[in-house]
């Protein structure tokens, strides 16, 4: 079914991918991506991210399940899907002797309705590198060129596989701003990344893959909410953790001590912090080096991976009806 007016432009149902020898890289995953949304696939090396993205790009047929991009099967209906998508691979592999401008013009000749090459080079900050040969570019500059070529066709759906690998901090931030601007203009973006800060900064929703399966999915806030928040402070001489109010009454689920340093874990951060500060005010205790913070996406990622590796279920899902 054509995706015009359809809320989900990517729909994946029970998707599987099997390589020669019977290795199952993708083991029955399901998710969907809305129009104009940035969706991030996270996972350690070998989790199945790139194998999944290649199926969405139509580079291979799935061993099982169903995938639709813009209402079409991207493998069997490639002619209908490819002109409307942009793809940034982990490495472009462009001829090293061509200049940046020559590479962009060559690629534009392969794209339907291509934007002016100079325009997309300017978008990624390569406007001054047109006469430079590809082999002379730094790793970060090559990634910018990869992104520029993915944008030549003004795609409705953009696949970005590790888009900021090799970029310095400034280049990474510039790329984030560009991807956010594309989303604001209506482009749907699916990206894989090893940078959790990148996913937290960009993604509307994300999925964490582990061993070919989706271990958790939701908004970054929903996924991080699976891990406890932390309150750390130093008690003055003569006070001990037993002098605090009953921790269970504060909503504290666990604690550690290191000398006078106390670390509390809680899933009710406001309740715990308020109770602790009220106690400190009433008793006249100064809580030095006080640090109150929610869990980070990195902590959630590591916690989920540890739970799944330990054979536990770590599923944080939310249904998104069409």
N, C-alpha and C positions, 0 to 999 in steps of 0.2 A: 504493500500500500504506500502511495506517495506520502511524504512527510509534511507537505505544505499544510500548515495549520495544526499539525500533530505536535503534541507537547513534547514527546520523547523522540529525539532524532537518532539516538543510539539505544537499541534494545538487545540485551544479551540474555538468553535463557538456557540454562543447563549446558553451557559451552564446554567442550572438551577438545584437547589437542594431544595427539599421540605421535611421537617420533619413531623412527626405525628402531627395531629391537624391543618395541613395546613400552618405551618410557612415556608416561603420561604427565606432560608438563602442565596442562590445565585440566582440572578434575571436576567439571560440572559446576561452573560459576554462573551466577545470574546478577545482573544489575542493569540500570537504565540511566540515561543522561538526558536532561531536559535541554530544549532549545535555549541558547544563550547562556549556558552554564559552563563553569570550569569544573571538571571532574578529574581528580588525581588518583592514580594507581600507585600504591606504595608497596614496598616489600624488599627483602634482602635479595642479593644476587641469587638467581635460580628459583625465585618464588613463582615465576610464571608471567611477569608483567609484559615483557617484550613478546613472548609467545601469544599472549592475549591480543596485544595491539596489532600484531601482524595479521591476525584473523579479522580484526575490525577493518583493517586497511585493504583486505581482499587479497593479500599476498599468498594465502594458502586456504584450503578448504578445511573446516573443522571436522574432527573425527566423530563428533556428535553434538547435539544441541542446535541452537538457532541463533543467528545474529542478523540484525537489520540496522542499516545505516541509511538515514533519510528515506526510510520505508522500503529499501531494497536489500537483497542479499549482496554484500560487497564483492563476493567471489564470482557468483554466476551472473550478476547484473553489473559487472565492473564498468561497462560503458556508461551506465546511468549514474554511477556513484562517483567515479574518479574525477570528472571535471568539476565536481562540487566540493571536493575535499583537498586539503593541503597536508603534506606529510613531511615531518622533519625526523629523519632517522638518527640513530646514535652517531653515525658517521656518514657524510655524504658521498665520499669517494669520487670527487670531481677531478677532471684532468688537471694535473699539477702545472702544466705549462701555459694554460689559458690564464688570462687576467681575470680579475673579479668582474669587470664589465662584460668581457667576452662570455664568461660562464653564465652570467645573468641573461644575456641576450640569447645564448644557446638554449637555455632552459625555457625562456619565454616562448621560443619557437615550438616547444612541445606542449604548451599549455593553452587551453581554449580561453579566449578573452583575457589574455595576460595584461596585467597592469604594466605601465612603463618601468623597465628595469631600474632606471635611475631613482624612481619613486620608492621602490621597496628597499634599495640599497640605503637610501637616506633614512628610511624608517628604522633600520638597525644600526645606524651610525657608521656605515661603510662608504659614504658618499665621496670621501677623499681617497679611497683605496681602489678606485676603478681601474687604474693602470698597473696595479700590483699583481704579480702572478700568484696563483693560489698556493704554490709551494712556499712562497715567502710569507704567508700569513701565519700569525701565531695561532695556537689552538683555539683561543677564545674568539679570534676573528673568523676562523673557519666555522665555528658554531653560529656566529652571526650571519655568515653567508648561507649556511644551511637553512636558517630561519627565514632569511629574505626570499629564498627560492620557494619555500613552502607557502609564502604569502603571495606569490606572483599571480595566482589565479583568483585572488580575493575569495578564499574558500568559505563556505557555510560551516564546514566542520574542519577543525584543525587538530591533527595528531602530532604531539610533541613528545619525542622519546629522549629523556634526559636533556632538556633544552639548554640548561645553563652549565653543563659540565665544561670545565676549562675556563670559564669566565671569572674575572676578578670580581670583587664585591660591587664595584660601580657598574660593571657590565651586567651583573646579575640583577641589580635593582632596575637598570634601564629595561631589561627584558621583561621583568615583572610588570613594569608600567605599560609596556607595549601590549603584553598579553591581556592585562586588565582593560586597556582601551579597546582591544579587539572584542572582548566579551561585552563591553558596554555598547559596541556597535552591532551586537547581535550574533557574533561568531560563537559557535559551540566549540569548546576546547577540551580535549582529553589528553592529559599529560602523565608521563611517568617521571619520577624523580627520586633521587637518593637524599635530597635536601629536605628535611622535614620542615624547616622554617619556610621553605618555598611553598610547600603544600599548605601550611598553616596560613601563609600570606595570601595565596591565590585562590585556593579551592573553595567552591561553594559546598561541595561534598567530596568525599574520598572513600576509597576502599583499601584496606590493608590485606595484601595477599601473603599467604604462607603455604609453601609446599603445594602450589597449584590450586589452592582453594582460597575463598574470601573468608578471612577470620573476623573482620569487623568492617562495618560500613555506616556512613552517616555524615553529618556535618563535622568539621573539625572539633567544634565544641561538644557535640554528642560523643565523639570517640574519646576525647580527653576526659570526659566526665566518667568514663569507666574506671579511672584511676583516682585514688584519694588525693585530696589537697594536703598541704603541709604547713605546719606552724613550728617555727624554730625560735628559740630564745635562750637566754642565759639567766639562771636564777642567781640571786646574790648569795654570798657566803651564809651558811646556816640554814638555808632552805633546800628542800628536796622534793622530788616528784610527788611524794606522799602528802606534802603540804598543799598541793593543788586541790581544787574541788574534785569530786569523783569524776574521773575521765569519761565514764560511760554517760553520765548526765550531760556532759558537754558535747556528746556525739562523737567522741574520739574512738577510733577503732583499733589503734595501736600506737605504741610509742617506743622510742629508744633514748637512752641517756649516754652522754659522753662527758664524764665529770659533771660540771654544772650546766652543760648544754643539754637542753631537752628538745626532742623532735616528736611532734604529735602528728598522727595521720587521721584524716577525717573526710567523710563525704558530705558533711554539713559545715562548710567553712565558716559561714557567717555566725551560726549558732556557737561553734567552738571558740571562735575569736572573740565574740562578744562576751561569753561566759568567762573566758580567761582574763580579759581586760577589766571586767567588772570586779573579779576577785582581786586583781592586782591593785585596783584603785581603793578597794575597801580595806585591804591589808597594808597598804602603803609600800608595796613591793615594786621596785623598778625592774621591768623585763628588758634587760639589755640585749642588744643585737637581735631585736625582734624582726622576724621575717615571715610574712604571711603570703602564701601563693598557691594558686591552683596548679594542678598537674599540667605539664607541657605535653605537646603531641609526641615528643621524643620519649617521654616516660610511658605514655600510653602505648606507643609502638613497641617498646621493649617489653612492657608488661604483657601485652597481647601475644607477642612472639614467644615469650617464656611460658605463658599459660598453654598455648597450643602445642609447643614442643613437649610440654609435660603431660600431654594427653588430655588436657582439660578443654572444655568448651569455652571459647571467648568470642561470643557472637553479640554484636551490638548493632541491631538492625532497626530500620524504620521504613514503613511502607510508604511509597510515593505513588498514589493512584494517578492514572492519566486523566 
